[in-house]
Amino acid sequence: MNIEARRDVVAAAQALADGQIRFVDGVRRVAALRSAVSLHDHDPDFLLFAAIDSESDHLPRHDARSHCSQVWLEKCDKEAGELEAIYGPGVREACAVLITRFAPN
């Protein structure tokens, strides 16, 4: 298994758990790394991230925000905040699992 990808998972999960990156962006980053570190399409440690990524796929990515109207961004930010309020505790727990699982021994 790719050691660099494992480090990327740990770094992304840690940044997300610590609030260093926007919630939806962090969830998307962790979800995107799944295929680099797991042979299972439905790896249970990544399912929450994949589900939130799917549920929020209409929200603009950070790098696309400059192309959106302020009104739309306010609606999106409100929805992102609601997702974080609902899923935040579970995501932080799932991040801890990933950090333990993929941290170097």
Secondary structure, DSSP 8 states (H G I E B T S, - for coil): --HHHHHHHHHHHHHHHTT-S-HHHHHHHHHHHHHHH-S-TT-TTTHHHHHHHHHTTTS--GGGGGGS-HHHHHHHHHHHHHHHHHHHHHHHHHHHHHHHHHS--
